[in-house]
Amino acid sequence: MTPVREVDVLLVGAGPGGLAAAARLAAAGAGRVEVLEREQRAGGVPRHCAHGGFGTWLHPLTGPAHARLLTDAAERSGAAVRTGVTALDWTGPLELATVSPAGPETIAARAVVLATGARERPRAARLVPGTRPAGVYTTGELQQAVHLYGQRIGTRAVIVGAEDVSYAAAGTVRAAGAEVVALVTEAPRAQTAAVRAADARLRHRVPLLTGTTVTELLGHGRLSGVRVRRRDGRTAVLACDTVVFTGDFVPDQELARRGGIALDAGTRGPAVDGALRTSRPGVFAVGSVLHPVESAGTAAREGAHAAAAVRRWLAGGEWPGGVGLLVEPPLRWIAPNRVAPGDHRPFVLRTTALLLRPVLHVTQDGRPLHRERHVSAAVPNRTLTLSARWTGRVDPEGGPVRVSAA
């Protein structure tokens, strides 16, 4: 029989969210705080993001430097960060079966924080037909190959997508000494900051093909090209030996799902309230498992916020059910997606369509709760925020709260 070891707080995932929460909890004297990471090194995705953009304006960092900073902070605070350990399944409400090179182990905790992150859907999940040649990557696979293992990736690459992560992938391709043939997106425009898109087009001379779909991969042994179709029906072949599928993130919610934790239909991650409490008492969730995918800074801030909620729970705090929060098209999802008394953190949303100066309306059972205008456009795959000034007007016994855009 596998022995059961007890800790006070168990965090699954040593990315920015999990590490930030662990550092805060250990420093605050929350007892034995332990972080499990299935990879051999802690730090999450930033470990293989060699570009800048991490840290703060006054103290900018590369991804690996940011990962080291968060890992060191957690360990200095007294948290145990264990790598090479995989959480397999639940054996109790707050108890997990794990496995590592040392063998199986069951760990029981007073609180569990899920920080399992998100992943990009690969070529197979996107149902792109064609042959099965070498040279097909997601952004994560590309960055690990180039920055962690120093592998060669080819000479000409097509990037599928035009989001922030797509432009980061283009930078990785250039860092590997390869040419970016084009960025290809079904959207009518780039889904990144205008300055970033202009820099890629003008300084690096990377074409952006909008309204374009990759319909087939070509080549045997090694990729030789991708067939694309324009919105008007015209087709063409882009000669390349590498293709990178970017964006289209899905949360790594298998552990939450196996535990019977309620999932949100929009984000497909665990449903949480403003304190990042899930439907299971004692289980919290932070970072990209909740809303794929935000920046490392956003995940770290959520981890720090969750740490305070975990401390309240350990001190005997309550576990309110909350009221469901829904969005109406063209809004895609909102997080957090439940409203509980005392919630005060802003909400983040995504839209499926370009919205110019959108006005967000919050209602419950037909009763207006809040109206908020945004001066900038809402772009698909970029974050839109909604303040929490209205949460105190929610009827805890009423129906779901609805958010719409006009």
C-alpha positions in Angstrom: 0.0 0.0 0.0 1.4 3.4 -1.0 2.2 5.5 2.1 0.4 8.8 2.6 2.5 11.9 3.3 0.9 15.1 4.7 1.6 18.7 3.8 -0.3 21.9 4.4 -0.5 23.3 0.9 0.2 21.3 -2.3 0.7 23.1 -5.5 0.6 21.2 -8.8 2.7 23.0 -11.4 5.8 25.1 -11.0 5.1 27.8 -13.5 4.8 31.5 -12.6 1.4 31.1 -10.9 2.3 28.1 -8.8 5.7 29.5 -7.8 4.4 32.9 -6.9 1.7 31.4 -4.7 4.2 29.0 -3.1 6.6 31.9 -2.3 3.8 34.0 -0.7 2.4 31.1 1.3 5.7 29.8 2.6 6.8 33.4 3.6 3.6 33.9 5.4 4.1 30.8 7.6 1.4 28.6 6.0 3.2 25.5 7.1 4.7 22.9 4.8 4.3 24.2 1.2 5.2 21.8 -1.6 5.2 22.4 -5.4 5.1 19.4 -7.8 6.5 19.8 -11.4 6.5 17.0 -13.9 9.3 18.7 -16.0 12.9 18.3 -14.8 13.2 22.1 -14.2 10.8 24.5 -12.5 9.8 27.8 -14.1 7.1 26.8 -16.6 6.9 28.2 -20.2 9.3 31.1 -19.5 12.2 28.6 -19.2 12.3 28.4 -23.0 11.2 31.9 -23.9 14.7 33.4 -24.6 13.2 36.7 -25.6 12.6 39.7 -23.3 9.3 41.1 -22.2 9.3 39.5 -18.7 9.9 41.2 -15.4 9.0 44.9 -15.1 9.6 48.1 -17.0 12.4 49.1 -14.6 13.8 45.5 -14.4 13.2 43.8 -17.7 14.1 40.1 -17.9 14.3 37.3 -20.4 12.0 34.3 -19.9 14.7 32.0 -18.4 15.8 34.8 -16.0 12.2 35.3 -14.9 11.8 31.6 -14.3 15.0 31.5 -12.2 13.8 34.5 -10.2 10.5 32.9 -9.3 12.0 29.5 -8.5 14.6 31.1 -6.3 12.0 33.2 -4.5 9.9 30.1 -3.7 12.8 28.1 -2.4 14.2 31.0 -0.3 10.8 31.4 1.3 10.9 27.8 2.4 8.7 26.1 -0.1 9.8 22.6 -1.4 10.0 22.6 -5.2 10.1 19.0 -6.4 10.7 18.4 -10.1 10.2 15.2 -12.1 7.0 14.5 -10.2 3.7 13.8 -11.9 0.3 14.1 -10.2 -1.7 11.2 -11.5 -5.1 11.2 -9.9 -7.1 12.0 -6.8 -7.4 9.5 -4.0 -9.4 11.7 -1.8 -11.0 15.2 -1.7 -7.5 16.8 -1.0 -5.3 13.9 -1.7 -3.3 13.1 -4.8 -1.5 10.0 -6.1 1.9 10.9 -7.6 4.8 9.2 -9.3 8.5 10.1 -9.6 11.8 8.3 -10.2 11.7 7.5 -6.5 8.4 5.6 -7.0 4.7 6.2 -6.3 3.5 8.3 -3.4 0.2 9.7 -2.1 0.2 13.2 -0.7 -2.6 14.7 1.4 -2.9 18.4 2.0 -5.1 20.9 3.7 -5.4 22.9 0.5 -4.5 22.2 -3.1 -3.6 24.8 -5.8 -3.9 23.7 -9.4 -1.4 25.6 -11.6 -1.1 23.1 -14.5 -1.1 25.7 -17.3 -2.2 25.3 -20.9 -0.9 23.9 -24.2 -1.2 24.7 -27.8 -3.3 22.4 -29.9 -1.0 20.6 -32.3 -1.5 19.9 -36.1 -3.6 16.7 -35.5 -6.0 18.4 -33.1 -6.6 21.2 -35.7 -7.5 18.6 -38.4 -5.0 19.8 -40.9 -4.7 17.0 -43.6 -1.6 16.0 -45.6 1.4 13.8 -45.1 3.3 13.4 -41.8 6.7 14.9 -42.5 9.4 16.2 -40.1 9.5 19.9 -39.5 6.1 20.4 -37.8 6.1 22.2 -34.5 4.0 24.1 -31.9 5.5 27.2 -30.4 6.5 25.4 -27.2 8.2 22.5 -29.2 10.0 25.1 -31.3 11.3 27.1 -28.4 12.4 24.0 -26.5 14.2 22.7 -29.6 16.0 26.0 -30.3 16.6 27.4 -26.8 16.9 24.4 -24.6 18.5 21.8 -26.8 20.2 23.8 -29.6 18.6 21.8 -32.4 18.4 22.8 -36.0 14.9 23.5 -37.4 15.3 24.0 -41.1 15.8 27.1 -43.2 12.3 28.4 -44.2 9.4 28.5 -41.8 5.7 29.3 -42.1 4.0 30.5 -38.9 0.3 29.6 -38.5 -1.3 32.4 -36.5 -0.8 36.1 -35.9 -1.1 36.5 -32.2 1.5 37.6 -29.7 2.8 34.1 -29.4 3.0 33.8 -33.2 5.4 36.8 -33.4 7.4 35.3 -30.5 7.7 32.1 -32.6 8.8 34.2 -35.6 11.6 35.6 -33.4 12.7 32.1 -32.4 12.8 31.1 -36.0 15.1 34.0 -36.8 17.2 33.3 -33.7 17.7 29.8 -35.2 19.1 31.3 -38.4 16.0 30.5 -40.5 13.8 32.7 -42.7 10.2 33.4 -41.9 8.3 32.8 -45.2 5.0 34.3 -43.8 2.6 34.5 -40.9 -0.7 33.0 -42.0 -4.0 33.7 -40.2 -7.7 33.2 -40.9 -8.4 36.5 -39.1 -8.8 39.7 -41.1 -5.9 41.4 -39.2 -3.0 40.7 -36.9 -4.1 39.9 -33.3 -1.2 41.7 -31.7 -0.2 45.3 -31.0 0.0 47.4 -34.1 3.6 48.3 -33.3 4.7 44.7 -33.1 3.0 43.8 -36.4 4.5 46.8 -38.1 8.0 45.9 -36.8 7.7 42.4 -38.2 6.5 43.6 -41.6 8.8 46.6 -42.1 12.0 45.8 -40.2 12.1 42.0 -40.6 10.1 42.0 -43.9 7.8 39.2 -42.8 4.6 39.0 -44.9 1.3 38.7 -43.1 -1.4 36.7 -45.0 -4.8 37.5 -43.5 -8.0 35.6 -44.4 -5.9 32.6 -45.2 -6.1 29.0 -44.1 -3.6 26.2 -44.2 -5.4 23.3 -45.8 -2.6 20.7 -46.4 0.9 19.8 -45.4 3.1 18.6 -48.2 6.3 16.5 -48.4 7.7 13.1 -47.5 10.4 12.6 -45.0 10.7 16.4 -44.6 8.1 19.1 -45.1 8.3 20.7 -48.5 5.5 23.2 -48.3 2.0 24.1 -47.1 -1.1 24.6 -49.3 -3.1 27.6 -48.3 -6.6 28.9 -49.4 -7.6 32.5 -49.4 -11.0 33.7 -48.4 -11.9 34.2 -52.1 -11.2 30.5 -52.8 -7.8 30.9 -54.5 -5.1 28.4 -53.4 -1.3 28.5 -53.4 1.6 26.5 -52.1 4.2 28.2 -49.8 7.5 26.4 -50.1 9.0 25.8 -46.7 10.7 23.0 -44.6 9.2 24.0 -41.3 5.7 25.0 -40.1 4.9 26.3 -36.6 1.3 26.1 -35.3 0.8 28.8 -32.7 -2.0 29.9 -30.4 -5.2 28.0 -30.1 -4.4 27.3 -26.4 -6.4 24.8 -24.3 -6.0 24.5 -20.5 -4.3 21.4 -19.0 -7.4 20.6 -17.0 -7.2 16.8 -17.0 -6.5 16.7 -13.2 -9.4 19.0 -12.5 -11.7 17.0 -14.7 -10.6 13.7 -13.1 -11.4 15.2 -9.8 -15.0 16.1 -10.8 -14.2 19.8 -10.4 -16.7 21.9 -12.4 -15.3 23.3 -15.6 -16.4 26.5 -17.4 -17.9 26.0 -20.8 -16.1 29.1 -22.2 -12.6 28.8 -20.9 -12.7 24.9 -20.6 -10.7 25.3 -17.4 -11.9 25.1 -13.8 -14.8 27.4 -12.9 -13.6 29.8 -10.2 -14.8 32.8 -8.2 -12.9 36.0 -7.6 -10.8 34.3 -4.8 -9.9 31.6 -7.4 -11.9 28.9 -5.5 -13.1 25.9 -7.5 -16.2 23.9 -6.9 -14.3 21.6 -4.6 -13.7 23.0 -1.1 -10.0 23.4 -0.4 -9.0 23.3 -4.1 -7.9 26.6 -5.9 -6.7 27.2 -9.4 -4.4 29.9 -10.9 -2.8 30.9 -14.2 -3.4 29.6 -17.7 -5.4 26.6 -16.6 -8.1 29.1 -15.9 -7.9 31.2 -19.1 -5.4 30.3 -21.7 -3.3 32.2 -22.2 -2.2 35.2 -20.3 1.3 36.7 -19.6 3.6 35.2 -17.0 3.1 38.4 -15.0 -0.6 37.9 -14.9 -0.2 34.3 -13.8 2.2 35.4 -11.0 -0.2 38.1 -9.8 -3.0 35.5 -9.7 -0.7 33.2 -7.7 -0.1 35.9 -5.1 -3.8 36.6 -5.0 -4.7 33.0 -4.5 -2.1 32.7 -1.7 -4.2 35.2 0.4 -7.3 33.2 -0.2 -5.6 29.9 0.7 -4.4 31.4 4.0 -8.0 32.5 4.8 -9.2 28.9 4.0 -6.5 27.4 6.3 -7.6 29.8 9.1 -11.1 28.4 8.9 -12.6 30.5 6.1 -15.9 29.7 4.4 -16.3 28.3 0.9 -19.2 30.1 -0.8 -20.9 28.7 -3.9 -21.2 31.9 -5.8 -23.4 32.8 -8.8 -22.5 31.8 -12.3 -21.2 34.3 -14.8 -22.0 33.9 -18.5 -21.0 35.9 -21.6 -23.1 36.4 -24.8 -21.6 36.4 -28.3 -19.4 37.7 -29.7 -17.7 37.5 -26.3 -16.0 34.1 -26.0 -15.3 33.7 -22.3 -14.8 35.5 -19.0 -12.6 34.7 -16.0 -13.3 34.4 -13.1 -16.6 32.9 -14.1 -18.4 32.9 -10.8 -19.3 35.8 -8.5 -19.0 35.4 -4.7 -19.5 37.9 -1.9 -16.4 40.1 -1.5 -15.1 39.6 -5.0 -13.1 42.6 -6.1 -10.6 41.5 -8.7 -11.2 42.7 -12.3 -12.4 40.2 -14.8 -10.7 39.3 -18.1 -12.6 38.5 -21.3 -11.9 37.4 -24.8 -14.0 38.1 -27.9 -14.4 36.2 -31.2 -14.8 39.4 -33.3 -13.2 42.8 -33.6 -15.2 45.3 -31.4 -14.6 49.0 -31.8 -15.0 51.0 -28.6 -17.2 48.3 -27.0 -19.6 48.9 -24.2 -19.9 46.0 -21.7 -23.3 45.5 -20.0 -23.7 43.4 -16.9 -27.2 42.2 -15.9 -28.8 39.6 -13.7 -32.4 38.4 -14.3 -32.9 41.3 -16.6 -31.7 43.8 -14.0 -28.9 46.1 -15.0 -25.9 46.0 -12.7 -23.1 47.8 -14.6 -22.2 49.5 -17.8 -18.6 50.1 -18.9 -17.2 51.7 -22.1 -13.8 50.9 -23.5 -12.0 53.5 -25.5 -9.8 51.0 -27.4 -10.8 48.2 -29.7 -11.3 44.6 -28.4 -9.3 42.2 -30.6 -9.7 38.4 -30.8 -7.1 36.6 -28.7 -6.2 39.7 -26.8 -7.4 40.5 -23.2 -10.3 42.8 -22.5 -11.0 43.8 -18.9 -14.1 44.4 -16.8 -14.0 46.1 -13.4 -15.5 44.4 -10.4 -17.3 47.5 -9.1 -20.7 45.9 -9.6 -20.2 42.6 -7.7 -21.7 44.0 -4.5 -25.1 44.4 -6.4 -25.4 40.7 -7.3 -28.3 38.8 -5.7 -26.7 35.6 -4.3 -30.1 33.9 -4.6 -30.7 35.1 -8.2 -29.9 33.6 -11.6 -26.6 33.8 -13.4 -25.0 37.1 -14.2 -24.7 37.9 -17.9 -22.1 40.0 -19.7 -22.8 41.3 -23.2 -21.0 43.7 -25.5 -22.5 46.4 -27.8 
